[in-house]
Amino acid sequence: MIFSVPSMMASLAASWMSWSRLPIMPPVRSCRWAACSTRVPGWCTADALHTVKATADYVHRRGGFFLLPVKQNRAALYAACDTLPWADTPIAHQHTDIGHGRITRRTIRVLPAPDTLPFPHVQQVYLIERYVTDTAGRSPSAAAALGVTNLPPTRPAPPSLAGYVKDHWGVESLHWLRDTCYREDASRARTRSGPRILASLRNLAIGALRLAGRRDIAEATRWANRYMNRPFTILGLTL
């Protein structure tokens, strides 16, 4: 196959610049921030896989702050957080978003961490609840998420705490796309630079589709798969 690449480098560079700022969470031994903010220097978030004592110790030793989700993969910690008196805790902050054909209301409740919590350095425990309907108030759904942080109660107000968690969900949305569209979690590349290179290529594919004006990444991926020339067209390559 012979093709010319007059705009290949420009396309690749633009796509990479668009998406390379979204980081890949490495192992704890070389931990970097999964999501950072200039509002509170040195705070980080991660997915539930990293809600382990080693992560908390690593961040805390370096003077940073963590916000970590608590799910049932950490059974003892989840049970301890879930049994806190949330029903008696008032909503500290709520926010409503309207867009993409739905209405989303998020609330946050925050409690001081009990001394018996089986996780180090935690200062606060939070519960975020999300209620979603369509714009007519139909098709309701609800979800709840627990989390822990070593941020002291005097430092972030609940609206800021909720904002940090929402920022992380923006990073998670990219991970969700990489898994559902490109089966990242099923990949068997686990050594050396393989996982990072493949993640970069998946980011490149998503970025290229977005630069082409597509927002429905799953459908756009299926569209690109139907004919072999479409991926080349998206990248500005000519067969």
Backbone as CSV, one residue per row, in Angstrom:
resi,resn,N_x,N_y,N_z,CA_x,CA_y,CA_z,C_x,C_y,C_z
1,MET,0.851,-1.188,0.000,0.000,0.000,0.000,0.887,1.239,0.000
2,ILE,0.590,2.170,-0.890,1.366,3.398,-0.978,0.439,4.569,-0.678
3,PHE,0.859,5.445,0.203,0.044,6.614,0.486,0.947,7.793,0.788
4,SER,0.383,8.972,0.583,1.117,10.196,0.911,0.635,10.692,2.262
5,VAL,1.502,11.440,2.956,1.161,11.862,4.314,1.385,13.365,4.467
6,PRO,0.769,14.196,3.641,1.046,15.624,3.718,0.618,16.262,5.014
7,SER,-0.457,15.740,5.604,-0.940,16.378,6.835,-0.884,15.442,8.027
8,MET,-0.172,14.312,7.885,-0.164,13.334,8.964,0.415,13.910,10.242
9,MET,1.585,14.556,10.159,2.228,15.056,11.372,1.385,16.123,12.052
10,ALA,0.761,16.987,11.253,-0.087,18.018,11.844,-1.276,17.406,12.552
11,SER,-1.884,16.393,11.933,-3.034,15.743,12.548,-2.654,15.038,13.838
12,LEU,-1.547,14.289,13.784,-1.113,13.569,14.977,-0.740,14.531,16.082
13,ALA,-0.039,15.607,15.743,0.375,16.569,16.764,-0.824,17.242,17.394
14,ALA,-1.793,17.637,16.575,-2.975,18.299,17.116,-3.755,17.370,18.030
15,SER,-3.901,16.118,17.601,-4.629,15.165,18.420,-3.893,14.887,19.724
16,TRP,-2.585,14.713,19.638,-1.814,14.441,20.850,-1.862,15.611,21.818
17,MET,-1.742,16.845,21.323,-1.803,18.003,22.192,-3.164,18.118,22.853
18,SER,-4.207,17.674,22.139,-5.546,17.766,22.700,-5.753,16.799,23.852
19,TRP,-5.108,15.611,23.784,-5.417,14.560,24.752,-4.271,14.159,25.657
20,SER,-3.057,14.555,25.372,-1.944,14.081,26.196,-1.984,14.681,27.592
21,ARG,-2.756,15.754,27.769,-2.837,16.350,29.096,-3.677,15.504,30.040
22,LEU,-4.423,14.546,29.521,-5.188,13.657,30.374,-4.302,12.488,30.753
23,PRO,-3.871,12.408,32.037,-2.820,11.467,32.395,-3.314,10.054,32.612
24,ILE,-2.357,9.130,32.607,-2.615,7.729,32.875,-2.083,7.435,34.265
25,MET,-2.923,6.841,35.112,-2.512,6.607,36.493,-1.515,5.463,36.551
26,PRO,-0.266,5.728,36.935,0.729,4.664,36.992,0.651,3.918,38.306
27,PRO,1.477,2.883,38.487,1.503,2.186,39.761,1.918,3.111,40.893
28,VAL,1.569,2.703,42.122,1.833,3.548,43.278,3.322,3.855,43.428
29,ARG,4.181,2.904,43.085,5.603,3.129,43.309,6.146,4.280,42.457
30,SER,5.449,4.650,41.392,5.864,5.813,40.605,4.691,6.774,40.463
31,CYS,3.941,6.914,41.559,2.671,7.628,41.530,2.836,9.070,41.084
32,ARG,1.973,9.487,40.182,1.811,10.883,39.839,0.354,11.242,40.048
33,TRP,0.050,12.528,39.987,-1.331,12.940,40.229,-2.200,12.523,39.061
34,ALA,-3.351,11.897,39.377,-4.291,11.511,38.332,-5.109,12.701,37.867
35,ALA,-5.326,13.664,38.741,-6.020,14.886,38.343,-5.526,15.981,39.265
36,CYS,-5.068,17.076,38.731,-4.467,18.120,39.542,-5.219,19.435,39.387
37,SER,-5.079,20.291,40.382,-5.731,21.586,40.329,-4.820,22.624,40.929
38,THR,-4.827,23.823,40.361,-4.039,24.908,40.933,-4.742,25.504,42.138
39,ARG,-6.009,25.123,42.347,-6.730,25.681,43.491,-6.155,25.166,44.807
40,VAL,-5.815,23.913,44.861,-5.177,23.334,46.045,-3.940,22.607,45.564
41,PRO,-2.748,23.193,45.680,-1.547,22.541,45.145,-1.351,21.163,45.758
42,GLY,-1.060,20.193,44.918,-0.694,18.885,45.422,-1.842,18.002,45.835
43,TRP,-3.050,18.198,45.299,-4.115,17.248,45.601,-4.265,16.295,44.432
44,CYS,-4.719,15.092,44.719,-4.832,14.098,43.653,-6.050,13.232,43.863
45,THR,-6.518,12.681,42.757,-7.584,11.700,42.791,-7.120,10.468,42.020
46,ALA,-7.814,9.380,42.211,-7.491,8.139,41.502,-8.743,7.291,41.465
47,ASP,-8.726,6.212,40.699,-9.883,5.330,40.705,-9.790,4.382,41.907
48,ALA,-10.822,3.563,42.069,-10.928,2.744,43.280,-9.815,1.714,43.404
49,LEU,-9.167,1.369,42.299,-8.047,0.432,42.351,-6.934,0.956,43.250
50,HIS,-6.798,2.284,43.329,-5.723,2.890,44.105,-6.150,3.311,45.511
51,THR,-7.341,2.936,45.930,-7.760,3.210,47.300,-7.155,2.144,48.207
52,VAL,-5.866,2.282,48.418,-5.100,1.362,49.254,-4.201,2.191,50.168
53,LYS,-3.749,1.572,51.236,-2.959,2.299,52.224,-1.651,2.809,51.639
54,ALA,-1.071,2.057,50.694,0.193,2.493,50.091,0.031,3.813,49.354
55,THR,-1.103,3.999,48.664,-1.347,5.265,47.968,-1.476,6.403,48.962
56,ALA,-2.269,6.186,50.012,-2.466,7.230,51.023,-1.147,7.597,51.692
57,ASP,-0.343,6.608,52.033,0.953,6.879,52.653,1.861,7.652,51.703
58,TYR,1.881,7.245,50.436,2.748,7.888,49.443,2.411,9.369,49.313
59,VAL,1.119,9.668,49.142,0.705,11.060,48.974,0.940,11.858,50.249
60,HIS,0.578,11.278,51.385,0.687,11.997,52.656,2.143,12.314,53.000
61,ARG,3.050,11.373,52.758,4.462,11.604,53.061,5.029,12.767,52.267
62,ARG,4.490,12.995,51.088,4.992,14.066,50.228,4.236,15.375,50.408
63,GLY,3.428,15.454,51.456,2.725,16.682,51.758,1.535,16.961,50.871
64,GLY,1.050,15.945,50.163,-0.086,16.139,49.266,-1.393,15.759,49.923
65,PHE,-2.459,15.944,49.157,-3.801,15.624,49.625,-4.455,14.673,48.631
66,PHE,-5.177,13.687,49.143,-5.838,12.718,48.276,-7.354,12.766,48.465
67,LEU,-8.057,12.465,47.396,-9.493,12.204,47.421,-9.684,10.863,46.726
68,LEU,-10.080,9.844,47.479,-10.134,8.486,46.953,-11.540,7.921,47.085
69,PRO,-12.064,7.324,46.020,-13.390,6.707,46.109,-13.340,5.435,46.936
70,VAL,-14.427,5.147,47.605,-14.525,3.936,48.424,-15.609,3.054,47.817
71,LYS,-15.195,1.877,47.328,-16.137,0.932,46.731,-15.991,-0.413,47.424
72,GLN,-16.762,-1.371,46.974,-16.817,-2.642,47.684,-15.587,-3.507,47.476
73,ASN,-14.641,-3.070,46.632,-13.391,-3.817,46.561,-12.566,-3.632,47.832
74,ARG,-12.899,-2.612,48.628,-12.311,-2.425,49.959,-13.435,-2.642,50.966
75,ALA,-13.734,-3.913,51.249,-14.950,-4.265,51.983,-15.013,-3.631,53.369
76,ALA,-13.923,-3.718,54.143,-13.947,-3.189,55.508,-14.106,-1.670,55.509
77,LEU,-13.376,-0.994,54.638,-13.475,0.460,54.565,-14.852,0.880,54.071
78,TYR,-15.380,0.172,53.071,-16.705,0.494,52.546,-17.769,0.337,53.631
79,ALA,-17.701,-0.752,54.383,-18.688,-0.980,55.444,-18.601,0.106,56.507
80,ALA,-17.364,0.503,56.862,-17.194,1.540,57.889,-17.759,2.881,57.430
81,CYS,-17.566,3.208,56.161,-18.086,4.478,55.637,-19.592,4.423,55.429
82,ASP,-20.070,3.270,54.964,-21.488,3.131,54.637,-22.375,3.182,55.873
83,THR,-21.840,2.771,57.020,-22.649,2.732,58.244,-22.624,4.046,59.020
84,LEU,-21.944,5.060,58.509,-21.962,6.371,59.168,-23.368,6.969,59.072
85,PRO,-23.727,7.873,59.979,-25.119,8.382,60.040,-25.443,9.375,58.919
86,TRP,-25.447,8.888,57.689,-25.687,9.786,56.561,-27.097,10.347,56.552
87,ALA,-28.062,9.542,56.989,-29.447,10.013,56.976,-29.648,11.219,57.898
88,ASP,-28.831,11.323,58.937,-28.941,12.442,59.871,-28.002,13.593,59.522
89,THR,-27.254,13.442,58.437,-26.285,14.462,58.035,-26.902,15.368,56.974
90,PRO,-26.963,16.655,57.212,-27.582,17.539,56.220,-26.747,17.646,54.953
91,ILE,-27.410,17.964,53.879,-26.719,18.209,52.605,-25.903,19.488,52.746
92,ALA,-24.616,19.392,52.486,-23.730,20.547,52.632,-23.706,21.416,51.378
93,HIS,-23.986,20.796,50.226,-23.960,21.545,48.965,-24.687,20.738,47.922
94,GLN,-25.367,21.423,47.002,-25.986,20.742,45.873,-25.860,21.610,44.628
95,HIS,-25.816,20.949,43.493,-25.638,21.658,42.223,-26.417,20.932,41.144
96,THR,-27.055,21.697,40.257,-27.857,21.127,39.182,-27.289,21.542,37.835
97,ASP,-27.101,20.562,36.961,-26.659,20.794,35.584,-27.776,20.390,34.635
98,ILE,-27.960,21.183,33.585,-28.935,20.861,32.547,-28.201,20.846,31.210
99,GLY,-28.230,19.719,30.543,-27.545,19.602,29.265,-27.568,18.182,28.771
100,HIS,-27.302,17.998,27.474,-27.287,16.678,26.843,-28.614,15.947,27.025
101,GLY,-29.700,16.703,27.105,-31.021,16.096,27.218,-31.358,15.562,28.588
102,ARG,-30.648,16.002,29.599,-30.941,15.502,30.936,-30.700,16.588,31.993
103,ILE,-31.287,16.355,33.143,-31.089,17.219,34.315,-30.382,16.394,35.379
104,THR,-29.243,16.875,35.835,-28.447,16.143,36.828,-28.309,16.991,38.085
105,ARG,-28.733,16.436,39.203,-28.574,17.129,40.492,-27.607,16.325,41.352
106,ARG,-26.567,16.988,41.836,-25.573,16.343,42.686,-25.600,16.979,44.070
107,THR,-25.544,16.136,45.084,-25.477,16.618,46.462,-24.253,16.009,47.146
108,ILE,-23.760,16.687,48.173,-22.639,16.149,48.942,-22.920,16.317,50.429
109,ARG,-22.628,15.299,51.183,-22.673,15.312,52.648,-21.269,14.960,53.138
110,VAL,-20.818,15.626,54.176,-19.453,15.438,54.662,-19.487,15.206,56.170
111,LEU,-18.693,14.233,56.630,-18.566,13.933,58.054,-17.096,13.826,58.428
112,PRO,-16.752,14.184,59.674,-15.385,13.927,60.142,-15.117,12.427,60.161
113,ALA,-13.908,12.049,59.845,-13.557,10.627,59.832,-13.471,10.102,61.263
114,PRO,-14.134,8.993,61.569,-13.991,8.400,62.909,-12.593,7.828,63.111
115,ASP,-12.170,7.789,64.366,-10.829,7.271,64.669,-10.679,5.792,64.317
116,THR,-11.795,5.076,64.275,-11.749,3.626,64.013,-11.737,3.299,62.517
117,LEU,-11.722,4.310,61.658,-11.748,4.044,60.219,-10.499,3.262,59.812
118,PRO,-10.643,2.147,59.105,-9.474,1.304,58.766,-8.723,1.798,57.531
119,PHE,-8.285,3.066,57.587,-7.552,3.652,56.467,-6.755,4.832,57.020
120,PRO,-5.505,4.985,56.614,-4.648,5.993,57.251,-4.896,7.414,56.742
121,HIS,-4.631,8.367,57.633,-4.537,9.804,57.316,-5.864,10.460,56.935
122,VAL,-6.974,9.755,57.038,-8.245,10.314,56.578,-8.754,11.353,57.577
123,GLN,-9.138,12.506,57.069,-9.714,13.571,57.889,-11.232,13.676,57.716
124,GLN,-11.712,13.391,56.499,-13.141,13.530,56.224,-13.619,12.372,55.349
125,VAL,-14.896,12.049,55.513,-15.576,11.072,54.659,-16.728,11.808,53.991
126,TYR,-16.945,11.539,52.704,-18.022,12.243,52.004,-18.898,11.265,51.243
127,LEU,-20.139,11.689,51.070,-21.121,10.927,50.297,-21.680,11.848,49.222
128,ILE,-21.496,11.472,47.968,-22.045,12.231,46.847,-23.177,11.419,46.229
129,GLU,-24.328,12.062,46.085,-25.488,11.426,45.472,-25.834,12.173,44.174
130,ARG,-26.159,11.406,43.163,-26.450,11.997,41.854,-27.814,11.517,41.389
131,TYR,-28.683,12.471,41.025,-30.023,12.170,40.562,-30.162,12.705,39.135
132,VAL,-30.576,11.851,38.219,-30.648,12.210,36.803,-32.046,11.935,36.276
133,THR,-32.614,12.894,35.538,-33.861,12.697,34.810,-33.697,13.296,33.420
134,ASP,-34.645,13.021,32.535,-34.645,13.755,31.278,-35.195,15.153,31.537
135,THR,-35.225,15.976,30.511,-35.605,17.373,30.721,-37.069,17.543,31.102
136,ALA,-37.874,16.503,30.927,-39.272,16.543,31.336,-39.476,15.935,32.716
137,GLY,-38.368,15.542,33.373,-38.474,14.961,34.704,-38.796,13.489,34.707
138,ARG,-38.700,12.841,33.557,-39.002,11.407,33.473,-37.713,10.586,33.506
139,SER,-37.901,9.273,33.541,-36.788,8.301,33.516,-35.752,8.596,34.598
140,PRO,-36.188,8.647,35.855,-35.228,8.987,36.913,-34.232,7.870,37.178
141,SER,-33.035,8.262,37.573,-32.025,7.310,38.040,-31.241,7.979,39.155
142,ALA,-30.627,7.171,39.981,-29.875,7.704,41.117,-28.637,6.856,41.349
143,ALA,-27.587,7.494,41.829,-26.344,6.788,42.157,-25.705,7.478,43.345
144,ALA,-24.980,6.708,44.142,-24.301,7.250,45.321,-22.843,6.817,45.290
145,ALA,-21.965,7.692,45.776,-20.531,7.395,45.784,-19.936,7.868,47.102
146,LEU,-19.230,6.972,47.773,-18.522,7.306,49.008,-17.068,7.629,48.697
147,GLY,-16.442,8.420,49.568,-15.031,8.736,49.374,-14.388,9.203,50.657
148,VAL,-13.065,9.199,50.667,-12.295,9.655,51.827,-11.239,10.642,51.361
149,THR,-10.859,11.532,52.253,-9.827,12.513,51.937,-9.053,12.880,53.194
150,ASN,-7.794,13.245,53.005,-7.005,13.757,54.117,-6.998,15.276,54.153
151,LEU,-7.812,15.921,53.316,-7.971,17.363,53.406,-8.636,17.705,54.743
152,PRO,-8.087,18.633,55.513,-8.686,18.962,56.805,-10.003,19.701,56.626
153,PRO,-10.912,19.602,57.590,-12.220,20.249,57.465,-12.134,21.764,57.288
154,THR,-11.054,22.373,57.776,-10.933,23.827,57.691,-10.455,24.303,56.327
155,ARG,-10.018,23.385,55.457,-9.400,23.837,54.215,-10.374,23.962,53.050
156,PRO,-11.019,22.882,52.597,-11.923,23.074,51.461,-13.375,23.148,51.933
157,ALA,-14.151,24.060,51.397,-15.581,24.060,51.636,-16.209,22.916,50.852
158,PRO,-17.373,22.414,51.287,-18.011,21.308,50.553,-18.200,21.558,49.069
159,PRO,-18.537,22.784,48.608,-18.634,22.973,47.147,-17.317,22.676,46.426
160,SER,-16.189,23.070,47.039,-14.895,22.791,46.425,-14.613,21.299,46.418
161,LEU,-14.935,20.620,47.521,-14.725,19.173,47.603,-15.531,18.461,46.518
162,ALA,-16.773,18.879,46.337,-17.600,18.284,45.280,-17.013,18.577,43.902
163,GLY,-16.451,19.771,43.735,-15.842,20.125,42.456,-14.632,19.281,42.136
164,TYR,-13.815,18.963,43.144,-12.636,18.132,42.913,-13.050,16.731,42.443
165,VAL,-14.093,16.187,43.086,-14.562,14.852,42.702,-15.139,14.883,41.286
166,LYS,-15.874,15.933,40.952,-16.427,16.047,39.604,-15.317,16.159,38.567
167,ASP,-14.232,16.887,38.914,-13.086,16.981,38.002,-12.525,15.600,37.703
168,HIS,-12.463,14.755,38.728,-11.935,13.410,38.510,-12.843,12.600,37.596
169,TRP,-14.157,12.789,37.726,-15.070,12.054,36.844,-14.806,12.425,35.393
170,GLY,-14.312,13.643,35.139,-13.938,14.014,33.781,-12.797,13.156,33.264
171,VAL,-11.829,12.834,34.139,-10.739,11.936,33.762,-11.278,10.510,33.582
172,GLU,-12.159,10.104,34.500,-12.705,8.753,34.430,-13.486,8.521,33.141
173,SER,-14.124,9.580,32.609,-14.897,9.399,31.387,-14.004,8.943,30.238
174,LEU,-12.754,9.440,30.214,-11.826,8.989,29.175,-11.448,7.528,29.384
175,HIS,-11.202,7.135,30.629,-10.894,5.734,30.923,-12.078,4.840,30.546
176,TRP,-13.289,5.318,30.806,-14.482,4.543,30.467,-14.566,4.346,28.955
177,LEU,-14.290,5.406,28.193,-14.294,5.287,26.737,-13.240,4.286,26.263
178,ARG,-12.039,4.377,26.849,-10.968,3.474,26.411,-11.318,2.021,26.709
179,ASP,-12.072,1.781,27.769,-12.414,0.401,28.105,-13.592,-0.091,27.282
180,THR,-14.667,0.708,27.195,-15.864,0.228,26.519,-15.690,0.166,25.005
181,CYS,-14.986,1.128,24.425,-14.816,1.144,22.967,-13.613,0.334,22.503
182,TYR,-12.547,0.316,23.325,-11.289,-0.289,22.883,-10.831,-1.431,23.793
183,ARG,-11.707,-1.849,24.713,-11.464,-3.023,25.565,-10.106,-2.951,26.263
184,GLU,-9.838,-1.785,26.868,-8.541,-1.598,27.503,-8.317,-2.569,28.659
185,ASP,-9.360,-2.784,29.466,-9.183,-3.669,30.619,-8.906,-5.114,30.212
186,ALA,-9.292,-5.492,28.990,-9.043,-6.855,28.517,-7.679,-6.993,27.859
187,SER,-6.947,-5.897,27.732,-5.643,-5.965,27.081,-4.682,-6.834,27.890
188,ARG,-3.853,-7.613,27.186,-2.879,-8.474,27.849,-1.483,-7.886,27.828
189,ALA,-1.383,-6.640,27.362,-0.085,-5.944,27.396,0.088,-5.333,28.784
190,ARG,0.963,-5.906,29.581,1.077,-5.499,30.978,2.506,-5.173,31.402
191,THR,3.462,-5.279,30.523,4.852,-5.098,30.922,5.505,-3.957,30.163
192,ARG,6.566,-3.427,30.761,7.374,-2.358,30.178,6.497,-1.199,29.719
193,SER,6.760,-0.678,28.526,6.032,0.498,28.050,4.769,0.145,27.276
194,GLY,4.489,-1.147,27.149,3.338,-1.562,26.348,2.021,-0.921,26.754
195,PRO,1.622,-0.992,28.046,0.331,-0.403,28.428,0.253,1.093,28.153
196,ARG,1.352,1.820,28.408,1.328,3.272,28.196,1.243,3.607,26.701
197,ILE,1.964,2.843,25.873,1.919,3.097,24.429,0.518,2.836,23.885
198,LEU,-0.082,1.716,24.298,-1.429,1.409,23.814,-2.441,2.428,24.318
199,ALA,-2.288,2.878,25.561,-3.194,3.914,26.077,-3.047,5.202,25.276
200,SER,-1.819,5.537,24.903,-1.588,6.741,24.094,-2.249,6.613,22.723
201,LEU,-2.175,5.409,22.127,-2.816,5.195,20.830,-4.336,5.286,20.949
202,ARG,-4.886,4.772,22.039,-6.334,4.901,22.234,-6.718,6.365,22.418
203,ASN,-5.911,7.107,23.201,-6.159,8.543,23.343,-6.094,9.238,21.986
204,LEU,-5.131,8.830,21.172,-4.982,9.422,19.839,-6.224,9.166,18.997
205,ALA,-6.745,7.940,19.039,-7.943,7.624,18.257,-9.124,8.469,18.707
206,ILE,-9.306,8.575,20.032,-10.420,9.376,20.558,-10.229,10.843,20.197
207,GLY,-9.000,11.346,20.350,-8.723,12.739,20.009,-8.939,13.029,18.541
208,ALA,-8.534,12.092,17.663,-8.716,12.287,16.225,-10.195,12.362,15.873
209,LEU,-11.015,11.510,16.500,-12.450,11.542,16.233,-13.062,12.856,16.711
210,ARG,-12.621,13.324,17.870,-13.155,14.593,18.378,-12.729,15.754,17.489
211,LEU,-11.485,15.735,17.023,-11.021,16.796,16.128,-11.778,16.769,14.798
212,ALA,-12.287,15.599,14.439,-13.088,15.490,13.222,-14.535,15.913,13.448
213,GLY,-14.839,16.368,14.672,-16.178,16.863,14.973,-17.127,15.837,15.535
214,ARG,-16.637,14.647,15.881,-17.498,13.604,16.416,-17.482,13.641,17.931
215,ARG,-18.649,13.600,18.532,-18.768,13.547,19.987,-19.295,12.197,20.461
216,ASP,-19.935,11.464,19.564,-20.442,10.132,19.882,-19.353,9.112,19.567
217,ILE,-18.407,8.956,20.470,-17.190,8.191,20.170,-17.493,6.730,19.858
218,ALA,-18.426,6.124,20.558,-18.737,4.714,20.290,-19.254,4.541,18.866
219,GLU,-20.226,5.365,18.457,-20.767,5.270,17.104,-19.714,5.654,16.072
220,ALA,-18.897,6.684,16.374,-17.853,7.102,15.433,-16.822,5.996,15.239
221,THR,-16.520,5.258,16.300,-15.575,4.143,16.182,-16.140,3.050,15.287
222,ARG,-17.430,2.747,15.478,-18.064,1.745,14.603,-18.074,2.239,13.154
223,TRP,-18.365,3.539,12.977,-18.352,4.117,11.625,-16.976,3.970,10.983
224,ALA,-15.907,4.246,11.743,-14.551,4.158,11.192,-14.162,2.722,10.886
225,ASN,-14.744,1.762,11.588,-14.390,0.356,11.377,-15.018,-0.246,10.129
226,ARG,-16.062,0.395,9.595,-16.809,-0.243,8.511,-16.045,-0.243,7.195
227,TYR,-15.221,0.771,6.969,-14.460,0.858,5.727,-13.019,1.213,6.068
228,MET,-12.091,0.522,5.464,-10.685,0.666,5.837,-10.129,2.053,5.524
229,ASN,-10.745,2.804,4.612,-10.204,4.118,4.264,-10.604,5.196,5.259
230,ARG,-11.631,4.948,6.084,-12.121,6.006,6.970,-11.107,6.417,8.038
231,PRO,-10.412,5.487,8.699,-9.399,5.945,9.666,-8.320,6.800,9.016
232,PHE,-7.918,6.451,7.769,-6.913,7.257,7.064,-7.450,8.650,6.760
233,THR,-8.735,8.734,6.412,-9.342,10.027,6.120,-9.355,10.908,7.362
234,ILE,-9.695,10.316,8.507,-9.742,11.074,9.750,-8.369,11.638,10.092
235,LEU,-7.311,10.874,9.834,-5.953,11.314,10.141,-5.320,12.150,9.024
236,GLY,-6.086,12.425,7.979,-5.559,13.246,6.901,-4.635,12.502,5.983
237,LEU,-4.706,11.183,5.964,-3.860,10.379,5.075,-4.592,10.080,3.780
238,THR,-3.830,10.035,2.693,-4.410,9.752,1.382,-3.866,8.440,0.859
239,LEU,-4.779,7.519,0.563,-4.344,6.216,0.034,-3.822,6.353,-1.394
